Amino acid sequence: MRAATSLAIASSLAAALSLGACDDTGASLKITGARVHRAEDARVVVEIDLVASESLGGNIGWYCARATFAGQAEPVEQCAADLEDGDTKTVRLVSTSDRIFDGAAISVRVRLGNVDVGRSLAAPR
């Protein structure tokens, strides 16, 4: 019982620390590039290049990258808290549908805390 209580307190503390990182006004995440291509199975692949910065040189906190494909019911999203100041990363998001037509709109969004930036792309042939 005591171990379970300690584990619950530790989990709550970790969650509170993670949420606090999202409020860090010195943390930012920028999109430095975005590419799109078709996989061999006809699904659309979006690659988003990111660069992180954090004023104290630490972790930027929890962020999410999302791609919304016209012609697909649900967006594809990937979230993580794996970037430190100066880190770069390419996030790869793949459509679940292989029926996204050529030129269909793709909205790419990256969110860190209450800051949400994005780009628009079009599905390739």
Secondary structure as GFF3:
##gff-version 3
##sequence-region A 1 125
A	DSSP	alpha_helix	2	22	.	.	.	ID=ss1
A	DSSP	beta_strand	27	38	.	.	.	ID=ss2
A	DSSP	beta_strand	44	54	.	.	.	ID=ss3
A	DSSP	beta_strand	63	69	.	.	.	ID=ss4
A	DSSP	beta_strand	76	80	.	.	.	ID=ss5
A	DSSP	beta_strand	88	94	.	.	.	ID=ss6
A	DSSP	beta_strand	105	112	.	.	.	ID=ss7
A	DSSP	beta_strand	115	122	.	.	.	ID=ss8
###
